[in-house]
Amino acid sequence: MNPIFQTSFLSATHNPRIPLRWRGATALFFVVCIWLFSAGQLRADDDPFYEKQFASGEHEGHGGACSGTARAAFRACRNEIRDDYWIAVGNCLNSSEEDCIELARQERAGAFGLCTEQRAARFDLCNLIGEAAYDPEWSPGDFVNPLEIGSGVAPNPYFPLIPGMVWIYKSTFENDEGESVTETITVEVRNETKRIRVGDVGEGVDCIVVNDVVEEDGAVIEDTDDWYAQDRWGNVWYCGEIAKNFESFEGDDPNTPELVNIEGSWKAFRDGAKPGIIMQAVPEVYQVYRQEISLGNAEDAAEVISTSGTESVPVASCDGTCVVTQEFTPIEPGVNANKYYAPDIGLILEVNPGGERVELIDMYMQ
């Protein structure tokens, strides 16, 4: 019971100076008030009409599909945090750790704050892309055979998905403990395809499989298969990924990385997910577009900030010819990365927050 109601309820129903019949009426009054309060709190979950109003923003006098999606994701985020909190409380009741529940409360408060920041970031994205529902056209006849890219089909010059191509990237940074870490990323366009269908019927679109392996100081921490499709106009679509994340734990023998989750994995047209554009056929400055949408899981977007960028890395450079995008996600508000794409090479450099550079150090055809 709400503490305010509880205090008033006890004082009114246990005061001997109030006649018994009035005490009963007072108790009934408070019960009705509590019920009405609870019903008002829950009606957005129980009343379809209110849900529609809440999501669309009609009750605020503004909104649309995009902002409504942001509101729905915000509510889902808070509900998920409540679930996580009560699981943590259950675990604390079986733990000898001091202040366990208090720490869970603090984590809950921080997570609620992140939900609010994510909602604001989604609203900002809506201001850039508009309020229309995101439902891109997806017709198998509009896509090329991915295994013919580079032979009978011209590749997108900034994202060339030629089977057999390999790019290797390297970066050095400090981890949370202040230790220097060297990260190596190997990206390989495999001679494999993955068919993506809308639902369980229809021809579907064949996507090329691109394997992406991330190593830290020689240990694999992520092994991902990304699925891309190129349409007949040259746009490259991102259709999903299966991401396997690994972690090593101190004291394990042997101390080899173990699979801990597949967080970030998604597939177009499953559970409401939709494909997005990873690279435009003709990039233009100020273009803003979704690269993927799996609500609450994968929501990357990009803005083209230059088509005449200049940069240099160990095995490639561009002098006024790079397409530069700023890539971001409302799931991580304020975290942006600038990526440089050189013609006929692809991604050569990623500059992350704090200035960390992920540079192309080798490329070859297998």
C-alpha positions in Angstrom: 0.0 0.0 0.0 1.2 3.5 -0.7 2.7 4.9 2.5 0.6 8.0 2.4 -2.6 6.0 2.1 -1.4 3.6 4.7 -0.8 6.3 7.3 -4.1 8.0 6.7 -5.9 4.7 6.6 -4.5 3.5 10.0 -5.1 6.8 11.7 -8.7 7.0 10.5 -9.8 3.4 11.1 -8.1 2.9 14.5 -9.0 6.2 16.2 -11.3 5.4 19.1 -12.8 8.9 19.0 -14.4 8.1 15.7 -17.7 6.0 15.9 -17.4 2.4 14.7 -19.9 2.9 11.9 -17.9 5.8 10.6 -14.7 3.9 10.9 -16.1 1.2 8.6 -17.3 3.8 6.1 -13.9 5.5 6.2 -12.1 2.2 5.6 -14.4 1.5 2.6 -13.6 5.0 1.3 -9.9 4.5 1.4 -10.2 1.1 -0.2 -12.1 2.6 -3.1 -9.5 5.4 -3.4 -6.7 2.9 -3.5 -8.5 0.9 -6.1 -9.1 3.9 -8.3 -5.5 5.0 -8.0 -4.2 1.6 -8.9 -6.6 1.4 -11.9 -5.4 4.7 -13.1 -1.8 3.5 -12.9 -2.5 0.3 -14.8 -5.0 1.5 -17.4 -2.3 2.1 -20.0 -1.5 -1.7 -19.8 -5.2 -2.8 -19.7 -7.1 -0.4 -21.9 -6.4 -0.7 -25.6 -7.9 2.8 -26.3 -5.7 4.4 -23.7 -2.7 2.4 -25.0 -3.3 3.9 -28.5 -3.6 7.4 -27.1 -0.5 7.0 -25.0 1.6 5.7 -27.8 0.4 8.1 -30.4 0.8 11.1 -28.1 -2.9 12.1 -28.6 -3.2 12.8 -24.9 -0.4 15.3 -25.2 -1.8 16.9 -28.4 1.1 15.8 -30.6 2.9 12.7 -31.9 3.1 10.1 -34.6 4.3 6.6 -35.3 8.0 7.4 -34.6 7.4 9.3 -31.3 4.7 6.7 -30.3 7.4 4.0 -30.8 9.7 6.0 -28.5 7.0 6.1 -25.8 6.2 2.5 -26.1 9.9 1.6 -25.8 10.2 3.8 -22.8 7.4 2.0 -21.0 8.9 -1.4 -22.0 12.3 -0.3 -20.7 10.9 0.6 -17.3 9.0 -2.6 -17.0 12.1 -4.6 -17.8 14.0 -2.8 -15.1 11.3 -3.6 -12.6 11.6 -7.3 -13.5 15.4 -7.2 -13.2 15.1 -5.4 -9.8 12.8 -8.0 -8.3 15.0 -10.9 -9.6 17.9 -9.1 -7.9 15.9 -8.8 -4.7 15.2 -12.5 -4.8 18.9 -13.3 -5.3 19.8 -10.9 -2.5 17.6 -12.8 -0.1 19.8 -15.8 -0.7 23.1 -13.8 -0.4 25.3 -12.8 2.5 26.5 -9.7 0.7 25.9 -6.6 2.8 23.7 -3.8 1.2 22.8 -6.2 -1.6 19.2 -4.8 -1.9 20.4 -1.2 -1.5 22.8 -1.8 -4.4 19.9 -3.2 -6.4 17.9 -0.1 -5.7 20.8 2.1 -6.9 21.1 0.1 -10.1 17.4 0.4 -10.7 17.5 4.2 -10.2 20.4 4.5 -12.7 18.6 2.2 -15.2 15.4 4.3 -15.0 17.6 7.3 -15.8 19.0 5.6 -18.9 15.4 4.8 -20.0 14.6 8.5 -19.9 17.8 9.3 -21.9 17.0 6.7 -24.5 13.5 8.1 -24.9 14.9 11.6 -25.5 17.4 10.2 -28.0 14.6 8.4 -29.9 12.6 11.7 -30.0 15.7 13.4 -31.4 16.0 10.8 -34.1 12.3 11.3 -34.9 13.0 15.0 -35.5 15.6 14.0 -38.1 13.8 11.2 -40.0 10.1 12.3 -39.5 7.1 10.7 -37.8 6.1 8.3 -40.5 5.9 4.6 -39.6 9.1 2.7 -40.5 8.0 0.0 -43.0 10.5 -0.2 -45.9 9.4 -1.9 -49.1 11.0 -5.3 -49.5 10.6 -7.2 -52.7 12.8 -10.1 -53.8 12.8 -8.9 -57.4 14.6 -5.7 -56.3 17.7 -7.5 -55.1 20.8 -8.9 -56.9 22.3 -12.3 -56.5 24.9 -11.6 -53.8 27.3 -14.3 -55.0 27.6 -12.4 -58.3 28.7 -9.1 -56.7 32.1 -8.3 -58.1 31.7 -10.4 -61.2 28.4 -9.9 -63.0 27.1 -7.3 -60.5 28.9 -4.0 -59.7 29.5 -3.6 -56.0 28.6 -0.6 -53.9 32.0 1.2 -54.1 31.9 2.2 -50.4 30.7 -1.2 -49.1 32.0 -3.7 -51.6 30.6 -7.1 -50.7 32.7 -9.2 -53.0 32.9 -12.9 -51.8 36.4 -13.7 -50.6 37.3 -10.1 -49.5 39.0 -9.8 -46.1 39.7 -6.6 -44.1 41.7 -6.5 -40.8 41.4 -3.6 -38.4 43.4 -2.8 -35.2 42.9 -0.4 -32.3 44.6 0.1 -28.9 42.8 1.5 -25.9 42.7 1.5 -22.1 40.1 -0.8 -20.4 38.2 0.1 -17.3 41.2 -1.0 -15.1 43.5 1.3 -17.0 45.3 -1.5 -18.8 46.3 -1.2 -22.4 44.3 -3.5 -24.7 44.9 -4.3 -28.4 41.8 -5.2 -30.3 41.9 -6.9 -33.7 38.8 -7.2 -36.0 38.8 -9.5 -39.0 36.0 -9.1 -41.5 35.5 -11.7 -44.2 32.8 -11.8 -47.0 32.0 -15.5 -47.2 30.8 -17.4 -50.2 27.6 -18.1 -48.3 24.1 -16.7 -48.3 21.2 -16.4 -45.8 17.7 -16.2 -47.1 15.4 -13.6 -45.3 11.7 -13.9 -45.8 8.8 -11.7 -44.8 7.0 -14.2 -42.5 7.1 -17.9 -43.3 6.1 -17.8 -47.0 7.4 -16.2 -50.2 10.6 -16.3 -52.1 12.7 -14.2 -49.7 15.9 -12.3 -50.3 19.3 -13.9 -50.4 21.8 -12.0 -48.2 25.6 -12.4 -48.3 27.1 -13.7 -45.0 29.9 -11.5 -43.6 31.9 -12.9 -40.7 33.2 -10.5 -38.1 35.6 -11.7 -35.4 36.8 -9.4 -32.6 39.9 -10.4 -30.5 41.3 -8.7 -27.5 45.0 -9.5 -26.9 44.5 -12.6 -29.0 41.4 -13.9 -27.2 38.1 -14.0 -29.2 35.4 -11.9 -27.5 32.9 -11.7 -30.3 32.1 -13.8 -33.4 29.3 -12.5 -35.6 27.7 -13.4 -38.8 26.1 -10.3 -40.4 23.6 -10.6 -43.3 23.7 -8.0 -46.1 21.7 -7.6 -49.3 22.4 -5.3 -52.2 19.5 -4.0 -54.3 19.6 -3.4 -58.0 20.2 0.4 -57.5 23.3 -0.3 -55.4 22.0 0.4 -51.9 23.3 -2.1 -49.3 20.7 -3.4 -46.8 21.4 -4.7 -43.3 19.2 -7.8 -42.7 20.3 -9.0 -39.3 23.1 -10.8 -37.4 23.8 -13.6 -35.0 26.3 -12.3 -32.5 28.1 -14.7 -30.2 29.8 -12.9 -27.2 32.5 -14.6 -25.2 34.1 -13.8 -21.9 37.0 -15.2 -19.8 36.7 -15.5 -16.0 39.5 -15.3 -13.5 40.2 -18.6 -11.9 38.9 -20.8 -14.7 41.2 -23.6 -15.7 41.7 -23.7 -18.6 41.1 -19.9 -18.9 39.5 -20.0 -22.3 36.7 -17.7 -23.4 33.2 -19.1 -23.0 29.9 -18.1 -24.7 28.0 -15.8 -22.4 25.2 -14.4 -24.6 24.0 -13.6 -28.1 23.1 -10.0 -27.2 22.5 -7.8 -30.2 21.4 -10.6 -32.4 18.3 -9.9 -34.6 16.8 -11.0 -37.9 14.7 -8.8 -40.2 10.9 -9.6 -40.0 11.2 -11.6 -36.9 9.6 -10.2 -33.7 8.9 -6.9 -35.5 12.5 -6.2 -36.6 13.0 -4.4 -40.0 16.0 -4.1 -42.3 17.8 -0.9 -42.8 20.4 0.8 -45.1 24.0 0.3 -44.2 25.3 2.2 -47.2 23.4 4.4 -49.7 24.0 3.9 -53.4 24.6 7.6 -53.8 25.4 9.1 -50.3 24.4 12.7 -49.9 25.3 15.0 -47.1 22.6 15.4 -44.4 21.0 12.0 -45.2 19.8 10.4 -42.0 18.6 6.8 -42.1 18.0 3.8 -40.0 20.5 1.0 -40.4 18.5 -1.5 -38.4 15.5 -1.6 -36.1 14.9 -4.3 -33.5 13.3 -2.2 -30.8 15.2 -2.1 -27.6 17.9 -4.4 -29.0 19.4 -3.0 -32.2 18.5 0.6 -33.3 21.6 1.9 -35.2 21.2 5.0 -37.4 23.6 7.1 -39.5 24.0 10.6 -40.9 26.2 11.4 -43.9 28.3 14.3 -42.7 30.7 14.5 -45.7 31.3 13.0 -49.2 34.8 14.6 -49.4 36.6 13.3 -46.4 40.3 13.0 -46.1 42.1 10.4 -43.9 45.0 8.0 -43.9 45.6 4.6 -42.3 48.4 2.1 -42.7 47.2 0.5 -46.0 44.8 3.1 -47.5 44.0 6.7 -47.7 41.5 9.1 -49.2 42.1 12.7 -50.2 38.8 14.4 -50.4 37.1 11.2 -51.6 35.9 9.5 -48.5 32.2 9.2 -47.5 32.1 10.1 -43.8 29.1 9.0 -41.6 28.3 9.6 -38.0 26.7 6.5 -36.6 24.7 6.3 -33.4 22.0 4.5 -31.5 19.3 5.7 -29.1 20.1 2.7 -27.0 23.4 4.3 -26.1 22.6 8.1 -26.0 25.5 10.4 -26.7 27.8 7.7 -28.1 28.7 8.5 -31.7 31.3 7.1 -34.1 32.6 8.7 -37.2 33.3 6.2 -40.0 35.4 6.8 -43.2 34.6 4.8 -46.3 37.1 5.0 -49.2 35.9 4.2 -52.8 36.6 0.7 -54.0 37.9 -0.3 -50.5 35.2 0.2 -48.0 35.6 1.1 -44.3 39.1 2.3 -43.6 38.7 4.1 -40.3 36.4 4.4 -37.3 36.9 7.1 -34.8 35.1 6.4 -31.5 34.3 8.7 -28.5 37.5 9.7 -26.8 39.5 9.6 -30.1 40.1 5.9 -30.2 41.0 5.0 -33.8 40.1 1.6 -35.4 42.3 1.5 -38.4 42.5 -0.8 -41.5 45.9 -2.5 -41.4 45.5 -5.1 -44.1 43.1 -6.2 -46.8 43.3 -9.0 -49.4 41.2 -11.4 -51.5 41.2 -15.0 -50.5 
